[in-house]
Amino acid sequence: MNDDLIILHDARTPRADAQRNRDLLLNTARRLFEQHGVDSVPMSAVAEAAGVGKGTLYRHFPNKTELCATLIDEDQRGLQERTFTRMRQVRDPLANLRWFLGEAIAFVERNEAFLSSANEGLMPLMHPAHAWWLQTIRGLLGQALGANPHGINVQSAAMMLYIMIDPRSIHFQKQAQNWDGERILEGLWSVVERLVAA
């Protein structure tokens, strides 16, 4: 997989004390949001629990939407880094595809409340933060199919998988079908196995 498909870290380096405060606020917000729900935690409670002034909080995060978006971004960067490491260490595209689908589903489950709050509704398919997911799926599926003797449309197949791990699709599968992440992954993987075996 080509490294330039991934959005890399901002090159600017914040001051050490500012970075510590930012990290403290993010960790505190994630903990409070997971314990009480995003809507139930006011910004002032995040500042108080982190032991910083409201001014410090608002310098880093002007509002709760921005705070949630940053929490998502931090986790997304972690997923990108794990994906790079995995692709360099494991050369089996099929195993990597299953791993990546599982990681993407876990990301959505882990961040569902933040995804909703940051986007006034779950983050849409074409959001830039998810564009590399489709590229990753398409690349791995294409490698797994190899010569593709049956002429499977890799782009369409990748798009189908991508749509099924979109936050709104996962929300529907969890709420309407009562499926957990493992059940969603197993269903997707049964489709991949049929594609590869065709």
Sequence and secondary structure as in RCSB ss.txt:
>XXXX:A:sequence
MNDDLIILHDARTPRADAQRNRDLLLNTARRLFEQHGVDSVPMSAVAEAAGVGKGTLYRHFPNKTELCATLIDED
QRGLQERTFTRMRQVRDPLANLRWFLGEAIAFVERNEAFLSSANEGLMPLMHPAHAWWLQTIRGLLGQALGANPH
GINVQSAAMMLYIMIDPRSIHFQKQAQNWDGERILEGLWSVVERLVAA
>XXXX:A:secstr
  GGGS    S    HHHHHHHHHHHHHHHHHHHHH GGG  HHHHHHHHT  HHHHHHH SSHHHHHHHHHHHH
HHHHHHHHHHHHHH   HHHHHHHHHHHHHHHHHHHHHHHHHHHTSS  TT HHHHHHHHHHHHHHHHHHTT TT
   HHHHHHHHHHHTSHHHHHHHHHHS   HHHHHHHHHHHHHHHHH 
